[in-house]
Amino acid sequence: MLLDCIIITLILGIVPIIEKYIIQFIEVETYIVLIGLLFFVYVFIYHFLVGHEHFYHDLQVIKKNKHIFFLMVFSSFLLFIVNNYLNLTLLKKNAAYLITAITSAFPIFTAMFAVILLNEKISFNHFVGIMFTLLGVTLLNTSDLIPDFVSFNL
């Protein structure tokens, strides 16, 4: 599990840098369309190489529970269209480290929605971790207001 989490973290660390580089040359809207097409191709290939054993059963489950399909439509629209467009337009105009750090505060909202919508419980340690995340995001957002004593380029 830890290795998988580290790999995901590395991927999430490099992708905004690649995206910021790409959108210097092409428009955000074009990038979203092309990435969507590539994603479709990857999923299609994956489906036939690896993951088709539960596909038809899952289609039947979705057919019986139509709300699942509507939640999938809503979730994919938020993630692939709204999130990508906002994230990429912010990346195009701002420092990648800043946008990534601020948008990485999503666990705050994930925890809040998990409690409200899924009745999940959050431990005290998780709550403290979320508060530290909020503090870090606040410090990043106010960094222009506080003078830098030490500044460096990596």
CNS distance restraints for C-alpha pairs under 8 A (distance, minus, plus):
assign (resid   1 and name CA) (resid   5 and name CA) 6.22 0.50 0.50
assign (resid   2 and name CA) (resid   6 and name CA) 6.20 0.50 0.50
assign (resid   3 and name CA) (resid   7 and name CA) 6.19 0.50 0.50
assign (resid   4 and name CA) (resid   8 and name CA) 6.20 0.50 0.50
assign (resid   5 and name CA) (resid   9 and name CA) 6.09 0.50 0.50
assign (resid   6 and name CA) (resid  10 and name CA) 6.16 0.50 0.50
assign (resid   7 and name CA) (resid  11 and name CA) 6.21 0.50 0.50
assign (resid   8 and name CA) (resid  12 and name CA) 6.06 0.50 0.50
assign (resid   9 and name CA) (resid  13 and name CA) 6.01 0.50 0.50
assign (resid  10 and name CA) (resid  14 and name CA) 6.29 0.50 0.50
assign (resid  11 and name CA) (resid  15 and name CA) 6.01 0.50 0.50
assign (resid  12 and name CA) (resid  16 and name CA) 7.17 0.50 0.50
assign (resid  13 and name CA) (resid  17 and name CA) 7.53 0.50 0.50
assign (resid  14 and name CA) (resid  18 and name CA) 6.39 0.50 0.50
assign (resid  15 and name CA) (resid  19 and name CA) 6.03 0.50 0.50
assign (resid  16 and name CA) (resid  20 and name CA) 5.92 0.50 0.50
assign (resid  16 and name CA) (resid  91 and name CA) 7.57 0.50 0.50
assign (resid  16 and name CA) (resid  96 and name CA) 6.58 0.50 0.50
assign (resid  16 and name CA) (resid 100 and name CA) 7.35 0.50 0.50
assign (resid  17 and name CA) (resid  21 and name CA) 6.25 0.50 0.50
assign (resid  17 and name CA) (resid  96 and name CA) 6.62 0.50 0.50
assign (resid  18 and name CA) (resid  22 and name CA) 6.23 0.50 0.50
assign (resid  19 and name CA) (resid  23 and name CA) 6.11 0.50 0.50
assign (resid  19 and name CA) (resid  88 and name CA) 7.39 0.50 0.50
assign (resid  20 and name CA) (resid  24 and name CA) 6.55 0.50 0.50
assign (resid  20 and name CA) (resid  88 and name CA) 7.38 0.50 0.50
assign (resid  20 and name CA) (resid  91 and name CA) 5.85 0.50 0.50
assign (resid  20 and name CA) (resid  92 and name CA) 5.96 0.50 0.50
assign (resid  20 and name CA) (resid  96 and name CA) 7.20 0.50 0.50
assign (resid  21 and name CA) (resid  25 and name CA) 7.56 0.50 0.50
assign (resid  22 and name CA) (resid  26 and name CA) 6.57 0.50 0.50
assign (resid  23 and name CA) (resid  27 and name CA) 5.91 0.50 0.50
assign (resid  23 and name CA) (resid  28 and name CA) 6.04 0.50 0.50
assign (resid  23 and name CA) (resid  31 and name CA) 7.22 0.50 0.50
assign (resid  23 and name CA) (resid  88 and name CA) 7.74 0.50 0.50
assign (resid  23 and name CA) (resid  92 and name CA) 6.54 0.50 0.50
assign (resid  24 and name CA) (resid  92 and name CA) 7.04 0.50 0.50
assign (resid  26 and name CA) (resid  30 and name CA) 6.74 0.50 0.50
assign (resid  26 and name CA) (resid  31 and name CA) 6.83 0.50 0.50
assign (resid  27 and name CA) (resid  31 and name CA) 6.35 0.50 0.50
assign (resid  28 and name CA) (resid  32 and name CA) 6.23 0.50 0.50
assign (resid  28 and name CA) (resid  85 and name CA) 6.90 0.50 0.50
assign (resid  28 and name CA) (resid  88 and name CA) 6.35 0.50 0.50
assign (resid  28 and name CA) (resid  89 and name CA) 6.69 0.50 0.50
assign (resid  29 and name CA) (resid  33 and name CA) 6.36 0.50 0.50
assign (resid  29 and name CA) (resid  85 and name CA) 7.31 0.50 0.50
assign (resid  30 and name CA) (resid  34 and name CA) 6.18 0.50 0.50
assign (resid  31 and name CA) (resid  35 and name CA) 5.93 0.50 0.50
assign (resid  32 and name CA) (resid  36 and name CA) 6.00 0.50 0.50
assign (resid  32 and name CA) (resid  81 and name CA) 7.59 0.50 0.50
assign (resid  32 and name CA) (resid  84 and name CA) 7.10 0.50 0.50
assign (resid  32 and name CA) (resid  85 and name CA) 7.33 0.50 0.50
assign (resid  33 and name CA) (resid  37 and name CA) 6.32 0.50 0.50
assign (resid  34 and name CA) (resid  38 and name CA) 6.19 0.50 0.50
assign (resid  35 and name CA) (resid  39 and name CA) 5.95 0.50 0.50
assign (resid  36 and name CA) (resid  40 and name CA) 6.21 0.50 0.50
assign (resid  36 and name CA) (resid  80 and name CA) 7.87 0.50 0.50
assign (resid  37 and name CA) (resid  41 and name CA) 6.38 0.50 0.50
assign (resid  38 and name CA) (resid  42 and name CA) 6.22 0.50 0.50
assign (resid  39 and name CA) (resid  43 and name CA) 6.13 0.50 0.50
assign (resid  40 and name CA) (resid  44 and name CA) 6.06 0.50 0.50
assign (resid  41 and name CA) (resid  45 and name CA) 6.19 0.50 0.50
assign (resid  42 and name CA) (resid  46 and name CA) 6.03 0.50 0.50
assign (resid  43 and name CA) (resid  47 and name CA) 5.95 0.50 0.50
assign (resid  44 and name CA) (resid  48 and name CA) 6.59 0.50 0.50
assign (resid  45 and name CA) (resid  49 and name CA) 6.12 0.50 0.50
assign (resid  46 and name CA) (resid  50 and name CA) 5.54 0.50 0.50
assign (resid  46 and name CA) (resid  51 and name CA) 6.32 0.50 0.50
assign (resid  47 and name CA) (resid  51 and name CA) 4.66 0.50 0.50
assign (resid  47 and name CA) (resid  52 and name CA) 5.26 0.50 0.50
assign (resid  48 and name CA) (resid  52 and name CA) 6.22 0.50 0.50
assign (resid  51 and name CA) (resid  55 and name CA) 7.56 0.50 0.50
assign (resid  52 and name CA) (resid  56 and name CA) 7.85 0.50 0.50
assign (resid  54 and name CA) (resid  58 and name CA) 6.03 0.50 0.50
assign (resid  55 and name CA) (resid  59 and name CA) 6.23 0.50 0.50
assign (resid  56 and name CA) (resid  60 and name CA) 6.45 0.50 0.50
assign (resid  57 and name CA) (resid  61 and name CA) 6.47 0.50 0.50
assign (resid  58 and name CA) (resid  62 and name CA) 6.19 0.50 0.50
assign (resid  59 and name CA) (resid  63 and name CA) 6.07 0.50 0.50
assign (resid  60 and name CA) (resid  64 and name CA) 6.29 0.50 0.50
assign (resid  61 and name CA) (resid  65 and name CA) 6.10 0.50 0.50
assign (resid  62 and name CA) (resid  66 and name CA) 5.80 0.50 0.50
assign (resid  62 and name CA) (resid  67 and name CA) 7.95 0.50 0.50
assign (resid  62 and name CA) (resid  68 and name CA) 5.98 0.50 0.50
assign (resid  62 and name CA) (resid  69 and name CA) 6.03 0.50 0.50
assign (resid  63 and name CA) (resid  69 and name CA) 8.00 0.50 0.50
assign (resid  65 and name CA) (resid  69 and name CA) 7.49 0.50 0.50
assign (resid  66 and name CA) (resid  70 and name CA) 6.60 0.50 0.50
assign (resid  67 and name CA) (resid  71 and name CA) 6.09 0.50 0.50
assign (resid  68 and name CA) (resid  72 and name CA) 6.17 0.50 0.50
assign (resid  69 and name CA) (resid  73 and name CA) 6.26 0.50 0.50
assign (resid  70 and name CA) (resid  74 and name CA) 6.12 0.50 0.50
assign (resid  71 and name CA) (resid  75 and name CA) 5.90 0.50 0.50
assign (resid  72 and name CA) (resid  76 and name CA) 5.93 0.50 0.50
assign (resid  73 and name CA) (resid  77 and name CA) 6.08 0.50 0.50
assign (resid  74 and name CA) (resid  78 and name CA) 6.23 0.50 0.50
assign (resid  75 and name CA) (resid  79 and name CA) 6.07 0.50 0.50
assign (resid  76 and name CA) (resid  80 and name CA) 5.64 0.50 0.50
assign (resid  76 and name CA) (resid  81 and name CA) 7.62 0.50 0.50
assign (resid  77 and name CA) (resid  81 and name CA) 5.29 0.50 0.50
assign (resid  77 and name CA) (resid  82 and name CA) 6.59 0.50 0.50
assign (resid  78 and name CA) (resid  82 and name CA) 4.96 0.50 0.50
assign (resid  78 and name CA) (resid  83 and name CA) 5.89 0.50 0.50
assign (resid  79 and name CA) (resid  83 and name CA) 5.01 0.50 0.50
assign (resid  79 and name CA) (resid  84 and name CA) 6.70 0.50 0.50
assign (resid  80 and name CA) (resid  84 and name CA) 5.52 0.50 0.50
assign (resid  80 and name CA) (resid  85 and name CA) 7.99 0.50 0.50
assign (resid  81 and name CA) (resid  85 and name CA) 5.87 0.50 0.50
assign (resid  82 and name CA) (resid  86 and name CA) 6.12 0.50 0.50
assign (resid  83 and name CA) (resid  87 and name CA) 5.85 0.50 0.50
assign (resid  84 and name CA) (resid  88 and name CA) 5.81 0.50 0.50
assign (resid  85 and name CA) (resid  89 and name CA) 6.07 0.50 0.50
assign (resid  86 and name CA) (resid  90 and name CA) 6.11 0.50 0.50
assign (resid  87 and name CA) (resid  91 and name CA) 6.09 0.50 0.50
assign (resid  87 and name CA) (resid  99 and name CA) 7.77 0.50 0.50
assign (resid  88 and name CA) (resid  92 and name CA) 6.06 0.50 0.50
assign (resid  89 and name CA) (resid  93 and name CA) 6.60 0.50 0.50
assign (resid  90 and name CA) (resid  94 and name CA) 5.91 0.50 0.50
assign (resid  90 and name CA) (resid  99 and name CA) 6.89 0.50 0.50
assign (resid  91 and name CA) (resid  95 and name CA) 6.58 0.50 0.50
assign (resid  91 and name CA) (resid  96 and name CA) 5.70 0.50 0.50
assign (resid  91 and name CA) (resid  99 and name CA) 6.49 0.50 0.50
assign (resid  94 and name CA) (resid  98 and name CA) 7.40 0.50 0.50
assign (resid  94 and name CA) (resid  99 and name CA) 6.97 0.50 0.50
assign (resid  95 and name CA) (resid  99 and name CA) 6.48 0.50 0.50
assign (resid  96 and name CA) (resid 100 and name CA) 5.99 0.50 0.50
assign (resid  97 and name CA) (resid 101 and name CA) 5.96 0.50 0.50
assign (resid  98 and name CA) (resid 102 and name CA) 6.17 0.50 0.50
assign (resid  98 and name CA) (resid 140 and name CA) 6.97 0.50 0.50
assign (resid  99 and name CA) (resid 103 and name CA) 6.02 0.50 0.50
assign (resid 100 and name CA) (resid 104 and name CA) 5.87 0.50 0.50
assign (resid 101 and name CA) (resid 105 and name CA) 7.08 0.50 0.50
assign (resid 101 and name CA) (resid 137 and name CA) 6.88 0.50 0.50
assign (resid 101 and name CA) (resid 140 and name CA) 7.69 0.50 0.50
assign (resid 102 and name CA) (resid 137 and name CA) 5.49 0.50 0.50
assign (resid 102 and name CA) (resid 140 and name CA) 7.36 0.50 0.50
assign (resid 102 and name CA) (resid 141 and name CA) 7.70 0.50 0.50
assign (resid 105 and name CA) (resid 109 and name CA) 7.79 0.50 0.50
assign (resid 105 and name CA) (resid 133 and name CA) 6.33 0.50 0.50
assign (resid 105 and name CA) (resid 134 and name CA) 6.89 0.50 0.50
assign (resid 105 and name CA) (resid 137 and name CA) 6.86 0.50 0.50
assign (resid 106 and name CA) (resid 110 and name CA) 6.15 0.50 0.50
assign (resid 107 and name CA) (resid 111 and name CA) 5.87 0.50 0.50
assign (resid 107 and name CA) (resid 130 and name CA) 7.16 0.50 0.50
assign (resid 108 and name CA) (resid 112 and name CA) 6.35 0.50 0.50
assign (resid 108 and name CA) (resid 130 and name CA) 5.73 0.50 0.50
assign (resid 108 and name CA) (resid 133 and name CA) 7.66 0.50 0.50
assign (resid 108 and name CA) (resid 134 and name CA) 7.47 0.50 0.50
assign (resid 109 and name CA) (resid 113 and name CA) 6.01 0.50 0.50
assign (resid 110 and name CA) (resid 114 and name CA) 5.94 0.50 0.50
assign (resid 111 and name CA) (resid 115 and name CA) 6.25 0.50 0.50
assign (resid 111 and name CA) (resid 122 and name CA) 7.47 0.50 0.50
assign (resid 112 and name CA) (resid 116 and name CA) 6.29 0.50 0.50
assign (resid 113 and name CA) (resid 117 and name CA) 5.56 0.50 0.50
assign (resid 113 and name CA) (resid 118 and name CA) 7.39 0.50 0.50
assign (resid 114 and name CA) (resid 118 and name CA) 4.98 0.50 0.50
assign (resid 114 and name CA) (resid 119 and name CA) 6.37 0.50 0.50
assign (resid 114 and name CA) (resid 120 and name CA) 5.61 0.50 0.50
assign (resid 115 and name CA) (resid 119 and name CA) 4.67 0.50 0.50
assign (resid 115 and name CA) (resid 120 and name CA) 4.70 0.50 0.50
assign (resid 115 and name CA) (resid 121 and name CA) 6.18 0.50 0.50
assign (resid 115 and name CA) (resid 122 and name CA) 7.50 0.50 0.50
assign (resid 116 and name CA) (resid 120 and name CA) 7.77 0.50 0.50
assign (resid 122 and name CA) (resid 126 and name CA) 6.11 0.50 0.50
assign (resid 122 and name CA) (resid 127 and name CA) 6.59 0.50 0.50
assign (resid 123 and name CA) (resid 127 and name CA) 6.29 0.50 0.50
assign (resid 124 and name CA) (resid 128 and name CA) 6.19 0.50 0.50
assign (resid 125 and name CA) (resid 129 and name CA) 6.18 0.50 0.50
assign (resid 126 and name CA) (resid 130 and name CA) 6.15 0.50 0.50
assign (resid 127 and name CA) (resid 131 and name CA) 6.26 0.50 0.50
assign (resid 128 and name CA) (resid 132 and name CA) 6.28 0.50 0.50
assign (resid 129 and name CA) (resid 133 and name CA) 6.26 0.50 0.50
assign (resid 130 and name CA) (resid 134 and name CA) 6.24 0.50 0.50
assign (resid 131 and name CA) (resid 135 and name CA) 6.16 0.50 0.50
assign (resid 132 and name CA) (resid 136 and name CA) 6.14 0.50 0.50
assign (resid 133 and name CA) (resid 137 and name CA) 6.23 0.50 0.50
assign (resid 134 and name CA) (resid 138 and name CA) 6.12 0.50 0.50
assign (resid 135 and name CA) (resid 139 and name CA) 6.20 0.50 0.50
assign (resid 136 and name CA) (resid 140 and name CA) 6.25 0.50 0.50
assign (resid 137 and name CA) (resid 141 and name CA) 6.15 0.50 0.50
assign (resid 138 and name CA) (resid 142 and name CA) 6.18 0.50 0.50
assign (resid 139 and name CA) (resid 143 and name CA) 5.89 0.50 0.50
assign (resid 142 and name CA) (resid 146 and name CA) 6.67 0.50 0.50
assign (resid 143 and name CA) (resid 147 and name CA) 7.57 0.50 0.50
assign (resid 143 and name CA) (resid 148 and name CA) 7.90 0.50 0.50
